[in-house]
Amino acid sequence: MSKYEPLWKYLSTNNKENYDLSFEEIKEILGFEIDHAFLTYKKEAQNYGYVVEKISLKGKRIFFNKVMGN
């Protein structure tokens, strides 16, 4: 199980077309702060029907979009 699985489940459970989550919101979902390892794990989101569209380090936000057909 990936350490980011709670985030992926959050995305798929709420089933929105897209998400704009702050680093702080993600910390609340996961129970820990994201780090550079997220770049390796972000591809896992596709298994839950989402892709990481954009990571804004300046704005401290991550944008997710639902994969078409899911």
PEZIDA-V328807 format. One record per residue. N is the residue number from 1. RES is the residue in one letter. SS is DSSP state (helix for helix, strand for strand, loop for the rest). OMEGA is omega in degrees with one decimal (NA if undefined). Layout:
N RES SS OMEGA
N RES SS OMEGA
//
This chain:
1 M loop 178.9
2 S loop 176.4
3 K loop 179.4
4 Y loop -178.1
5 E helix 177.1
6 P helix 177.9
7 L helix -179.7
8 W helix 178.5
9 K helix 176.7
10 Y helix -179.7
11 L helix -174.7
12 S helix 179.7
13 T helix -179.5
14 N helix 168.7
15 N loop 176.3
16 K loop 178.1
17 E loop 178.0
18 N strand 179.7
19 Y strand 172.7
20 D strand -174.9
21 L strand 176.2
22 S strand 176.4
23 F helix -179.6
24 E helix 177.3
25 E helix 179.0
26 I helix 177.0
27 K helix 178.6
28 E helix 179.6
29 I helix -173.9
30 L helix -174.1
31 G loop 176.5
32 F loop 179.2
33 E loop 175.6
34 I loop 178.5
35 D loop -176.7
36 H loop 178.0
37 A loop 178.6
38 F helix -179.8
39 L helix 176.9
40 T helix -174.6
41 Y helix -173.2
42 K helix 179.5
43 K helix 178.0
44 E helix -179.0
45 A helix -179.8
46 Q helix 178.0
47 N helix -179.6
48 Y helix 174.1
49 G loop -178.2
50 Y strand 171.9
51 V strand 173.6
52 V strand -177.2
53 E strand -176.1
54 K strand 172.2
55 I strand 179.0
56 S strand 178.4
57 L loop 179.7
58 K loop -179.6
59 G loop -178.5
60 K loop -178.6
61 R strand 174.0
62 I strand -178.7
63 F strand 179.7
64 F strand 175.1
65 N strand 177.2
66 K strand 178.7
67 V loop 179.7
68 M loop 178.8
69 G loop 178.9
70 N loop NA
//
